[in-house]
Amino acid sequence: MQNITGAPSYGEEIVIKAHDGAVPHLPGVLLPLIVSGLPSFLWWMGEPPWRSEAFEALIDGSDRLIVDTSEMRQAERSLLALEDLMRRKKSSCAISDFNASRQQPWRELVAQFFDGPDQRAWLSSIDRVTIEYAAGAEDDPENPAQAYLFAGWLASRLGWRILGGGGSQGGDESRLHTLASQTNQKITLELNARYGVAQASWLDITAAFAKVQLAQAAQMQAALPAENEPHDHAHPQGKPTVGPGALMMVALHATVNGQMGTFTVAREADLEHASTLAQLPQGAPPSQTVHLPTLGEALLLADQLQQLEHDTLYEESLTMAAQLINPSLRRNR
């Protein structure tokens, strides 16, 4: 048989269906099936029943918990629960989040702004960060999880500490925080919802792309003429979509010797590409446009199944994100 990585493997698949009152008894059925000496992974789809007896028992029997905070309706509460779980189970179970893995291209693009020695001074002089994330209608639930995780990554990598803020200020669409750099430079962090962006579950998006790819492969094999091909390969439903709370823009503002510079990564209108733009007193460096890969759960899961150690980068980002959401965590630890 072939596993999700494409490599040949052998194994067995056991499907257990539990309904209503039988759900709490799942750990007693599942845990004895784990083969001693082999790593065990728990992939929980949707929002877990935090601190429930059954969920805690499954965590205790697993080496890694895999979740996707983009699929959780109460994203901020879920990030806090996830960070709490990480601290309590750190010695026994690692945690992964598909939502954090998807933003890797954004992290790379932002880091590339400061690769050259001439840009390093701007990195230590950042005084404002604005992050926009996708949202639907104004009265629909928002999911700022990816924005908070990105802010947590940036703050933890640069050694920023949180001074104030937390929650919404000036309206539900805006979340303001104040941080300080290692040189005591004050930094304003603003997380904004961009309403009106078409969204769909990542499971639906990747399934749609898979169907398009299969159709294109079949057409190539059959050597169909171009006029017989569908007009819209990338978006079979007629319009582009992103997953809940997907990053739309990251903008950094810095001041060096009284001069201002900005560094921006923004998603294009097709929602599949992101472009960079830097504006500096000495002139703008070349911009670039990259494709944002639509990683399906199979590829993301395959990557997680190869990781046996803790992901320190993610854990530190999650800790900072939780402290941004709930300032009391900074005082209690």
C-alpha positions in Angstrom: 0.0 0.0 0.0 1.0 3.6 -0.3 0.8 6.1 2.6 0.1 9.8 2.3 3.8 10.6 1.7 3.8 8.4 -1.4 6.2 5.9 0.1 5.3 2.2 0.2 4.3 1.0 3.7 2.3 -1.7 5.4 -0.3 -1.4 8.1 -3.9 -1.8 9.1 -6.8 0.6 9.4 -9.2 0.3 12.3 -12.4 2.5 12.1 -14.3 3.0 15.3 -17.7 4.8 15.3 -19.0 6.1 18.6 -22.3 7.9 19.1 -23.6 10.0 21.9 -23.1 8.2 25.3 -20.4 6.0 23.9 -18.0 8.8 23.2 -16.5 9.1 26.7 -15.5 5.5 26.5 -13.3 6.0 23.4 -10.0 6.2 25.3 -10.6 2.7 26.8 -11.1 1.4 23.3 -8.4 3.3 21.4 -5.5 3.3 23.8 -5.1 -0.5 24.1 -4.7 -0.5 20.2 -1.5 1.6 20.4 1.6 -0.5 19.6 4.2 -0.1 22.3 7.5 1.5 21.2 5.9 3.3 18.2 5.1 7.0 18.1 1.4 7.7 18.4 -0.3 10.8 16.9 -3.7 12.2 17.7 -5.2 14.3 14.9 -8.3 16.1 16.3 -10.5 17.6 13.6 -12.5 20.6 14.7 -12.5 22.1 18.2 -11.5 19.6 21.0 -13.6 19.3 24.2 -10.9 21.1 26.2 -10.2 19.6 29.6 -12.7 16.8 29.2 -11.8 13.5 30.8 -11.8 11.6 27.5 -9.7 14.2 25.6 -7.2 14.4 28.4 -6.8 10.6 28.4 -6.2 10.5 24.7 -3.6 13.2 25.0 -1.8 11.2 27.7 -1.6 8.3 25.4 -0.2 10.3 22.4 3.2 11.6 21.5 1.8 14.5 19.4 -1.5 16.3 19.1 -2.4 17.8 15.7 -5.1 20.4 15.4 -6.2 23.2 13.0 -7.1 26.4 14.8 -8.6 27.7 11.5 -11.5 25.3 12.0 -12.3 26.5 15.6 -15.2 28.9 15.9 -13.9 30.4 19.2 -10.3 31.0 18.0 -9.0 33.1 20.8 -10.5 30.9 23.5 -9.0 27.9 21.6 -5.5 29.4 21.5 -5.6 30.0 25.2 -6.8 26.4 25.8 -4.1 25.1 23.5 -1.4 27.0 25.2 -2.7 25.8 28.6 -2.6 22.2 27.3 0.9 22.7 25.9 2.2 23.8 29.3 0.5 21.0 31.2 1.5 18.2 28.8 4.8 19.5 27.6 6.8 16.6 29.1 4.7 14.0 27.4 2.9 15.3 24.3 4.0 17.8 21.6 1.5 20.0 19.7 1.2 20.9 16.1 -1.2 23.3 14.3 -1.9 23.2 10.6 -2.8 26.9 10.8 0.8 27.8 11.8 2.3 25.6 9.1 0.3 27.4 6.4 1.9 30.8 7.2 5.4 29.7 6.5 5.6 31.6 3.2 4.6 34.8 5.0 7.3 34.3 7.6 9.9 33.8 4.9 8.9 36.9 2.9 9.0 39.1 6.0 12.4 37.7 7.1 13.8 38.3 3.6 13.2 42.1 3.9 16.0 42.2 6.4 18.5 39.8 4.9 20.9 42.5 3.8 23.2 44.4 6.3 21.7 47.7 5.2 18.3 46.6 6.4 19.3 45.3 9.8 18.9 48.8 11.4 15.3 48.9 10.3 14.6 45.5 12.0 15.6 46.8 15.4 13.7 50.1 14.9 10.2 48.7 14.1 7.6 50.8 15.8 4.3 49.6 14.3 3.0 46.3 13.0 -0.3 45.9 11.2 -1.7 42.4 10.4 -4.9 41.9 8.4 -6.8 38.6 8.3 -9.7 37.4 6.3 -13.2 37.7 7.6 -16.7 37.3 6.1 -19.7 39.5 6.9 -19.3 41.9 9.8 -21.8 40.0 11.9 -20.1 36.6 11.2 -17.7 35.0 13.7 -14.1 36.0 13.1 -11.0 33.8 13.4 -7.9 35.8 14.3 -5.9 32.7 15.2 -3.5 32.9 12.3 -2.9 36.6 12.9 -2.2 36.1 16.6 0.2 33.2 15.8 2.0 35.3 13.2 2.3 38.2 15.8 3.5 35.7 18.3 6.2 34.4 15.9 7.4 37.9 15.2 7.5 39.0 18.8 9.2 35.8 20.1 11.9 35.9 17.4 12.7 39.6 18.0 12.6 39.3 21.8 9.7 41.8 22.2 7.8 42.0 25.5 4.2 42.9 26.0 3.4 46.2 27.8 -0.3 46.5 27.4 -3.4 45.9 25.4 -5.4 42.7 24.9 -8.8 42.0 23.4 -10.5 44.5 21.1 -10.1 48.2 21.3 -12.1 50.7 19.2 -14.4 48.0 17.7 -14.4 44.2 17.2 -12.5 44.5 13.9 -9.4 46.0 15.6 -7.2 44.5 18.3 -4.5 46.8 19.6 -1.5 45.9 21.7 1.6 47.7 22.9 5.0 45.9 23.0 8.6 46.9 23.6 11.7 45.9 21.8 15.0 44.8 23.4 16.1 48.5 23.2 12.9 49.7 24.8 11.5 50.9 21.5 7.7 51.0 21.9 5.8 49.0 19.2 2.1 49.3 18.4 0.6 46.0 17.2 -2.7 46.1 15.4 -4.7 43.1 14.2 -7.5 44.0 11.8 -10.3 41.9 10.2 -10.7 42.5 6.5 -14.4 41.9 5.9 -16.0 40.6 2.8 -13.4 38.0 1.9 -14.8 34.8 0.5 -13.9 31.9 2.9 -14.3 28.2 3.0 -12.9 25.4 5.0 -9.4 24.4 4.0 -10.7 20.9 3.6 -13.1 22.2 1.0 -10.6 24.4 -0.7 -8.0 21.7 -1.1 -10.6 19.2 -2.2 -11.7 21.6 -5.0 -8.1 22.1 -6.1 -7.5 18.3 -6.2 -10.6 17.9 -8.5 -9.3 20.6 -10.8 -5.8 19.0 -10.9 -7.3 15.6 -11.7 -9.5 17.1 -14.5 -6.5 18.9 -16.0 -4.4 15.7 -15.9 -7.2 13.8 -17.6 -7.5 16.4 -20.3 -3.8 16.4 -20.9 -3.8 12.6 -21.2 -6.7 12.8 -23.6 -5.0 15.6 -25.5 -8.2 17.6 -25.5 -8.2 20.9 -27.5 -7.8 24.1 -25.4 -11.3 25.3 -26.2 -12.8 22.3 -24.5 -11.1 23.0 -21.2 -12.9 24.6 -18.3 -12.5 28.4 -18.2 -11.7 28.6 -14.5 -9.3 25.9 -13.4 -8.2 27.4 -10.1 -11.7 28.1 -8.8 -14.2 25.6 -9.9 -16.9 27.3 -7.8 -16.5 30.6 -9.7 -14.5 32.7 -7.2 -11.3 32.5 -5.2 -11.6 31.6 -1.5 -9.3 31.4 1.5 -9.5 29.5 4.8 -11.0 31.2 7.8 -8.8 33.9 9.2 -6.1 33.6 6.4 -3.5 36.3 6.4 -4.2 39.1 4.0 -1.5 41.7 4.8 1.5 42.2 7.1 2.9 45.7 7.3 5.9 46.8 9.3 6.8 50.5 9.9 10.1 51.6 11.3 11.9 54.9 12.0 15.7 55.2 11.8 17.4 58.6 12.4 14.1 60.4 11.8 13.5 58.7 8.5 10.6 56.3 7.9 10.6 52.9 6.1 7.8 50.4 5.5 7.8 46.7 4.6 4.6 45.1 3.4 3.5 41.7 2.3 0.0 41.6 0.8 -2.2 39.0 -0.7 -3.2 39.6 -4.3 -6.8 39.8 -5.5 -6.7 36.3 -6.8 -6.0 35.2 -3.2 -3.4 32.8 -4.4 -0.3 35.1 -4.6 1.4 37.5 -2.3 3.6 40.5 -3.2 6.2 42.4 -1.3 6.8 46.1 -1.2 9.4 48.0 0.7 9.7 51.8 0.7 12.9 53.2 2.1 14.6 56.6 1.9 17.5 55.2 -0.2 15.0 53.7 -2.7 12.7 50.8 -3.0 14.3 47.3 -3.4 12.8 45.1 -6.0 9.4 43.6 -5.1 8.5 40.0 -5.7 5.4 38.0 -6.1 5.2 34.4 -4.9 2.5 31.7 -5.1 0.9 30.8 -1.8 0.6 27.0 -1.9 -2.7 25.4 -1.1 -1.4 22.7 1.1 -3.9 19.9 1.6 -4.3 18.2 5.0 -2.6 15.1 3.5 0.7 17.0 2.9 0.5 18.9 6.2 -0.2 15.7 8.1 2.6 13.9 6.3 5.0 16.6 7.5 3.8 16.4 11.1 4.1 12.6 11.1 7.8 12.9 10.5 8.4 15.3 13.5 9.0 13.5 16.7 10.5 16.4 18.7 8.8 19.5 20.1 8.4 22.4 17.7 10.1 25.1 19.8 9.3 27.8 17.2 5.6 27.1 17.3 5.5 26.7 21.1 7.1 30.1 21.7 4.8 31.7 19.1 1.8 30.1 20.8 2.9 31.3 24.2 3.3 34.9 23.0 -0.1 34.7 21.2 -1.8 33.6 24.3 -0.2 36.4 26.3 -1.4 38.9 23.8 -4.9 37.6 24.0 -5.0 37.4 27.8 -2.6 39.9 29.5 -3.2 38.2 32.9 -1.0 35.3 31.7 2.0 37.6 31.8 1.4 38.3 35.5 0.7 34.8 36.6 3.9 33.2 35.3 
